[in-house]
Amino acid sequence: MKLTHWMFACCLLATPVLADIEDARDLMEEGRFEEAYDALWPAARSGNAEAEELIGVMYALGLGVDQDYVRAFDWYLRSAMKGHAGAQSGVGWYYETGLGLPAPDLVRAFLWYQLSTIGGDPDAAISVEEVVKKMTPDQIEHAQQLVDDYRVWLYPFR
């Protein structure tokens, strides 16, 4: 009985956060980016992967904030490490292009694109196919080893 009460309390606590994120999405669609950022900030700072990914989008595109690829990557990475497939694809893109990073890293791009595919992002498989064309066989082998390492941690049941 105690577990049921705990689960109910968790659901009640999560509902306002989800509502804030949906409100922020609505604000973004209306072009009210500064307000959307303010609505997302508490959830993102509390570790909500969806809010973190949206903050990353805002920095990547300069929506309501100064465009900053380094900060965008940081927010995407926070979300990606929690299993957010869209953010994982974003991290892959940053590694592939090298934006906000010292240099491109195709091994890590493959890793994050592949994790995004496992997580259910339908476009990530195309990204995997494209990045593989730029890689050596040794890089692909190394990247696949990293995928195997991360998969058991991020997606233990897939």
C-alpha positions, 0 to 999 in steps of 0.5 A, a space after each residue: 500500500 505504501 508503494 502505491 501512495 509513493 507512486 501517486 505522489 510522484 505522479 502529482 509532482 511530475 504533472 506540473 513539470 510536464 505542464 510547464 514543458 508543454 506550455 513552453 512548447 506552445 510559447 516556442 510555437 508562438 515565437 515567445 522564446 524568452 518566455 519559453 526559456 523562463 518556463 523551461 529553466 526550472 525543469 532543465 536545471 532539475 534534470 528533466 531531459 525534455 527541458 534540457 533538450 529544448 534548451 539545447 535547441 534554443 541555444 543551437 538556433 539562437 531562439 530567445 538566447 544568443 546562439 551558442 554552439 558550446 552551450 547547445 552541445 552541453 544541454 544536448 549532452 545532458 539530455 542525451 545521457 538520460 536517454 533522450 533520442 532526439 538529443 542523442 541525434 543532436 550530439 551526434 550531429 555536433 560530433 560529426 560537424 565539430 561545431 562547438 567542439 575542438 574538432 569533428 569526431 566521427 567515432 563519437 558521431 556514429 556512437 550517438 547516432 546509433 544510440 539515437 536509433 536504438 532509442 527510437 529516433 527514425 531519422 538517426 538511421 539515415 545519419 548513421 548511414 551517412 557518417 559511416 561513408 566518412 569512416 575507416 573500418 577501424 573507426 567503425 569497429 571502435 564506434 561499435 564497441 562504444 555503442 555496445 558499452 553505452 547500450 547496456 547502460 542507456 538501454 538495458 532492455 533493448 
